[in-house]
Amino acid sequence: MISTRLENWDVQWHGAYEVARNFYTELIPEVRHLAPDLADEVMRMPQHSWTTGLSPEQRRQIVEFYRARYGAGPGGVSDQGGTPDAGPPMRVLTHDAGR
């Protein structure tokens, strides 16, 4: 019975992954080609904001949250770089990353 539940979860996850993959790699590029303004409008919606990365203010808020809660930045990383137990610093995308 448990394996059936796990198998169903995997099917649901993979189905959601395929929908998202096709949306961002096939549908949006096609819409951008046919109606650039519509594609831009869709991608400005809050549910797609993860594709643009974090703004400097969002990054600052996240780092402050982790410092207040754990005494260090995300993943236990300080401003000076990685810690012996945490490895290298975590790369946080900024709003203008890759542009």
N, C-alpha and C positions, 0 to 999 in steps of 0.2 A: 504494500500500500504506500509506503513512504517513497519508494523508488518511482512510483507512478506520479506522485505529486512533484517530485524533483524533475522528472521528465517533462511534465506539463509546464513547470516554471521555465525550463530551458527553452521550450518551444515558444512560450509567450515572449521571453526576453529576445530571442532571436528574431521573432516576427517584428517586434518593435524596432530592433536594430535595422532590419532591412527596410522598413518604412522610412526611418530617419535617413539612412544612407541614400536611398533613392530620392528622397525629398531634396537633400542638400547637394547631391552630386549629379542628379539628372533633371529634376523638375525646376529647381531654382535657376540653373544655368539656361535652360530652355526659355523660361519666362523672362529672364534678363535679356535674352536675345530678341524676343518678340515684343516685350513691353518693359523696358528698363525701369520706368517709374514705378510700376506695380511691384516688381521684384524688390526694389529699394524700400517701398512701403511695407511689404511683408517682412523683410529682414530687420526693419526698425521696431517691429513688435517686441514687447518684453520677453516673450518666450524664446526669442532667437538671440537675445543679447549675449549669451555665452559665446557666440561665434566671434565677437569683437574683442574679447579679452577684458581685462580690468582697467579702469581708469586709475590714475595715480591716487586719487582720493579713496577709491574702493580698496586699493592695495594697502594704503596707510591704515584704514579702518580694520582690515583683517589682521595686519601685523600688530596693531594695538590690542585687539581682542586676544590674540594668542599670548602676547607679552603679559597682559593682565591675568590671564587664566593660568599660564604655564611658566611664565618668567622668560620666555624666548619667543622667537618668531615661529611661523608655520613649520611643523616638523621638528621643533626643538632647535631650529637654526638661529644663530645669533647674527648680528650685522657683520661680524668679522669673518663669516664663512661657516663651514661645517663644523660639527662637533665630533669627537672621536666615536661616539655611539650613534650619531645620526647620519653620518656620511656627508656628502657635499651639500652645499646650499640648494634649497628647492628653487627651481626656476618658476617665477610667477609672471605670467603674461601681462603686459601693460596694454592700455587701450590702443596704442598705436603699433603694437607688435606686428611685424611682418608687412608693414605698409610702407 
